[in-house]
Amino acid sequence: MRIARLILVRRARDRHQRREPRSAITGPFLPLTTTRELRFMDAVTDAAGYVRELWREELQGVSFKCADLPEQSSVDEDGRVPLWTIDRAAHEIVVYRLVYQRFLAPTLEDEWQERFAAEGAVFRATAEYLGKDPWEIAPDRFRHG
């Protein structure tokens, strides 16, 4: 027989018994916490959304996913690890996070370059899926003016 325990949690309330606003876990003076994994997933999600808007009909039903590493069977005979895989039967594009973060980390200087690399992976994978040149996928993305 299980015994349920009632745990009382003291909640911060003001004099009118309203909840006080909660602060971030890092406090008011530090930036919000984020991880490299979340930043990578955000970049892939944003780039996939952008590409979906540009190629609505061609990408109808295609799902973009993030995974840590590809399966061992997807490594080619030269030992190269793919940065993404495409499964046309399942209508799926998978971008591998750890491949970028481990192999490209020494060449990337900041978060902006990490984001740029993740977006580039989405654009190139989408180009491969559609059978187009990567520069055709988002031609106006990086133009200034």
Contacts in CASP RR format, 6 or more apart in sequence:
PFRMAT RR
TARGET T0000
AUTHOR 0000-0000-0000
METHOD contacts of the structure
MODEL  1
MRIARLILVRRARDRHQRREPRSAITGPFLPLTTTRELRFMDAVTDAAGY
VRELWREELQGVSFKCADLPEQSSVDEDGRVPLWTIDRAAHEIVVYRLVY
QRFLAPTLEDEWQERFAAEGAVFRATAEYLGKDPWEIAPDRFRHG
11 19 0 8 1.000
12 19 0 8 1.000
12 20 0 8 1.000
12 22 0 8 1.000
13 19 0 8 1.000
13 20 0 8 1.000
14 20 0 8 1.000
24 30 0 8 1.000
24 32 0 8 1.000
25 33 0 8 1.000
26 32 0 8 1.000
26 33 0 8 1.000
36 101 0 8 1.000
36 114 0 8 1.000
37 97 0 8 1.000
39 111 0 8 1.000
39 114 0 8 1.000
39 115 0 8 1.000
40 66 0 8 1.000
40 97 0 8 1.000
40 100 0 8 1.000
40 101 0 8 1.000
40 114 0 8 1.000
40 118 0 8 1.000
41 66 0 8 1.000
41 97 0 8 1.000
43 114 0 8 1.000
43 115 0 8 1.000
43 118 0 8 1.000
43 119 0 8 1.000
44 64 0 8 1.000
44 66 0 8 1.000
44 95 0 8 1.000
44 118 0 8 1.000
44 119 0 8 1.000
44 121 0 8 1.000
44 122 0 8 1.000
45 64 0 8 1.000
46 119 0 8 1.000
47 118 0 8 1.000
47 119 0 8 1.000
47 120 0 8 1.000
47 122 0 8 1.000
47 123 0 8 1.000
48 64 0 8 1.000
48 93 0 8 1.000
48 122 0 8 1.000
49 64 0 8 1.000
50 138 0 8 1.000
50 141 0 8 1.000
51 59 0 8 1.000
51 122 0 8 1.000
51 123 0 8 1.000
51 126 0 8 1.000
51 137 0 8 1.000
51 138 0 8 1.000
52 59 0 8 1.000
54 137 0 8 1.000
54 138 0 8 1.000
55 126 0 8 1.000
55 130 0 8 1.000
55 137 0 8 1.000
58 130 0 8 1.000
59 126 0 8 1.000
59 129 0 8 1.000
59 130 0 8 1.000
61 91 0 8 1.000
62 91 0 8 1.000
62 92 0 8 1.000
62 93 0 8 1.000
62 129 0 8 1.000
63 91 0 8 1.000
63 92 0 8 1.000
63 93 0 8 1.000
64 93 0 8 1.000
64 94 0 8 1.000
64 95 0 8 1.000
64 122 0 8 1.000
65 92 0 8 1.000
65 93 0 8 1.000
65 94 0 8 1.000
65 95 0 8 1.000
66 94 0 8 1.000
66 95 0 8 1.000
66 96 0 8 1.000
66 97 0 8 1.000
67 94 0 8 1.000
67 95 0 8 1.000
67 96 0 8 1.000
67 97 0 8 1.000
68 96 0 8 1.000
68 97 0 8 1.000
68 98 0 8 1.000
69 81 0 8 1.000
69 96 0 8 1.000
69 98 0 8 1.000
69 99 0 8 1.000
70 81 0 8 1.000
70 82 0 8 1.000
70 85 0 8 1.000
70 94 0 8 1.000
70 96 0 8 1.000
70 99 0 8 1.000
74 81 0 8 1.000
74 82 0 8 1.000
74 85 0 8 1.000
75 81 0 8 1.000
75 82 0 8 1.000
76 82 0 8 1.000
81 96 0 8 1.000
81 99 0 8 1.000
81 103 0 8 1.000
82 96 0 8 1.000
82 99 0 8 1.000
83 95 0 8 1.000
83 96 0 8 1.000
83 99 0 8 1.000
83 100 0 8 1.000
83 121 0 8 1.000
83 124 0 8 1.000
83 125 0 8 1.000
84 93 0 8 1.000
84 94 0 8 1.000
84 95 0 8 1.000
84 96 0 8 1.000
84 121 0 8 1.000
84 124 0 8 1.000
84 125 0 8 1.000
85 93 0 8 1.000
85 94 0 8 1.000
85 96 0 8 1.000
86 92 0 8 1.000
86 93 0 8 1.000
86 94 0 8 1.000
86 125 0 8 1.000
86 128 0 8 1.000
86 129 0 8 1.000
87 93 0 8 1.000
87 94 0 8 1.000
88 129 0 8 1.000
93 122 0 8 1.000
93 125 0 8 1.000
93 126 0 8 1.000
93 129 0 8 1.000
95 118 0 8 1.000
95 121 0 8 1.000
95 122 0 8 1.000
95 125 0 8 1.000
100 114 0 8 1.000
100 117 0 8 1.000
100 118 0 8 1.000
100 121 0 8 1.000
101 114 0 8 1.000
104 117 0 8 1.000
108 114 0 8 1.000
108 117 0 8 1.000
120 134 0 8 1.000
123 134 0 8 1.000
123 137 0 8 1.000
123 138 0 8 1.000
123 141 0 8 1.000
124 134 0 8 1.000
126 137 0 8 1.000
127 133 0 8 1.000
127 134 0 8 1.000
127 136 0 8 1.000
127 137 0 8 1.000
130 137 0 8 1.000
END
